[in-house]
Amino acid sequence: MLAARYRMKNPQDFDLVRRKGDHYSGDMIVIGVYDRGDGESSRFGFVVSQKVSKLASVRNKVKRALREAVRQQTNYFKTGLDIVIVAFPETARAYTDEIMKDIELTFRKAGILK
């Protein structure tokens, strides 16, 4: 489970990343990155809409896979970032290891790993 200090919950934070952040696209996800510049732990938000699947169980599976991919890499992120990960419909049909690989490649593309 991803620790609470690494999670974004405030809708205004999600909106700030959407409006002012840089966006990077992978095969199954798009990430928005906003630099808060405060030097604290980076925070993550996850968006898995009904476009991914109408079934809540499928959307929850995708969210769990996204959270696990981030949890495994928390020590490697630069500090002071707000990062929103938006899932594409393809994630519903992908295996967890494929999702994790795509996330890592997209993070590297964005340059947010140390």
Residue pairs with C-beta under 8 A, 6 or more apart in sequence:
1 67
1 71
2 44
2 67
2 70
2 71
2 74
3 74
5 41
5 43
6 41
6 42
6 43
6 44
6 70
6 71
6 74
7 43
7 44
7 45
8 14
8 17
8 43
8 44
8 45
8 82
8 84
9 45
13 43
13 45
13 82
14 45
14 47
14 84
16 34
16 82
17 32
17 33
17 34
17 45
17 82
17 83
17 84
18 32
18 84
20 34
21 32
21 33
21 34
21 82
21 84
22 32
22 33
22 34
22 110
23 30
23 31
23 32
23 33
24 30
24 31
24 33
24 106
24 109
24 110
25 106
26 102
26 103
26 105
26 106
26 109
27 88
27 90
27 102
28 87
28 88
28 90
28 91
28 94
28 98
28 99
28 102
29 66
29 85
29 86
29 87
29 88
29 91
29 99
29 102
29 103
29 106
30 85
30 86
30 88
30 106
31 83
31 84
31 85
31 86
31 106
31 107
31 110
32 83
32 84
32 86
33 81
33 82
33 83
33 110
33 112
34 81
34 82
34 83
35 80
35 81
36 80
36 81
36 82
37 80
38 80
39 79
39 80
40 79
40 80
41 79
42 77
42 78
42 79
42 80
42 81
42 82
42 83
42 112
43 81
43 82
43 83
44 67
44 70
44 83
44 84
44 85
45 82
45 83
45 84
45 85
46 63
46 66
46 67
46 84
46 85
46 87
47 84
47 85
47 86
47 87
48 59
48 62
48 63
48 66
48 86
48 87
48 91
49 59
49 87
50 59
51 89
52 58
52 59
52 62
52 87
52 88
52 89
52 91
52 92
53 59
53 62
53 89
53 92
58 92
59 92
61 92
62 87
62 91
62 92
62 99
63 87
65 91
65 96
65 99
65 100
66 85
66 87
66 91
66 99
66 103
68 96
68 100
69 99
69 100
69 103
69 104
70 85
70 103
72 100
73 104
73 107
73 113
76 113
76 114
77 83
77 107
77 112
77 113
77 114
78 112
78 113
78 114
81 112
83 112
85 103
91 99
94 102
107 113
